[in-house]
Amino acid sequence: MILHNNDIPSRKVDEYASRKILGTGGSLMMVEVSFKKGGIGEVHSHEAHEQTSYIVKGKFEVSVDGVKSVLVAGDSFYAGLRVPHGVVALEDSIILDVFTPLRLDFLEAEVPE
């Protein structure tokens, strides 16, 4: 499977964030999330998904299992099963999230209503 970013529609998450599903297959899913400054990915955990995330652009305050750190382009984090994690965009930023298994809820949200 080959995908071109410009051909993938962006889906609005809220007034501060939008996402693109860049690739999915087997048990993996890769998602690009663009945040405006002040956007928040609330602290949450996954019962069934592992997640690793890479900061593509910008700066985030990241919390993983209660530990906070400022991450910039090139930095990353991992959140295993049931590990609380969240982000706050300190400037306009892009994060690349990879999940296993893939997020069926994201795929279902992509179906036109």
N, C-alpha and C positions, 0 to 999 in steps of 0.2 A: 504494500500500500504506500503510495506517495501522495502527500498532501501539500498544497501551497497555502501558506497563511492567508494570503489575500483572497483566496476563494472560500475561506471558512467564515460563516456568519458569526457575528458576535452577539451574545445573548445578555441582556441587561440583568444583573443580579439585584441591584438597588441603585439609588441615585449616585453612589460613589464607585460602583464596581461593575465590570462586565467580564464575561468569560467566553473562551473559544475552546472547544474540544479539538485538540490538535491531532490526536491519534488514539485509537483504541482497538484492542484485539486480544484474543486469549484472555488473560487475567489482568492485563495492564491498561491503564488509561493515563493520558497526559493532557493537562488542561492549563491554558494560559489565562491568568486572571489579571486584568488591568484595573488598578485602583487610582482614583483621584486622591490628592492629599486629604487626609482626615478619614479615609475609608477604613472600615473596621471589619476584620474577619473575627467575629466573636469567639472567645475561648470555648472550645467544644472538644469532644473526643469521638472516636469511631469504634463501634463494637465489632465491626467486621472488616475494616480497612486499615492497611498500613499506608503511610503517606511520607514521601520525601519531597522537599520543596527547594527550589533554586531561585535566588533573586536575580532576575534578568536585568532590571533597571531600577534605579531609585534607592529608597531607604525605608526599612520597616523596623518598628519595635516588635519583636517576636517573643512570645511566651511559650515555652515547652516544659510541661510538667512543673510549672511554678517558677521556672528560671527565665528571667527576662534578659534580652540582649538586643542591641541595634545591629541589624544586618544590612549590608549594602551589596551592590552588584557583584556577583561571584561567590557570595556566601550561600550557605544552605542549612537546612535542618531536617531531622527525621522525627516523626511521631508514630510510635508503634500503636498496637491495639490498646484502646482505652486510655491513652496518654493525652491529657488536656493540652491543647495548643490553640494559638490565635495570633493575629497580626493587626497592627495599626500602621497605615501608610503615613510616613512622616513627610512625604512629598509624592508627586505623581510617580507611580511605580508599577512594575510588572513582576509577577511571580509565576513560576512554572511549577505546577503541582503534578506529582506522579502518584497514582493510587494502585494498589493491588488488594483485593480484586477490583475490577472496574466498578465505577459508581453508576449503578442502574438508575438511581434517582436523577443523575445528570442527563442520561440518555433519554429518559422519559420526559424531562423538561424541554428537550429539543424538539419534540413532536409538536407541529403547529396545532393550535387550538381551534 
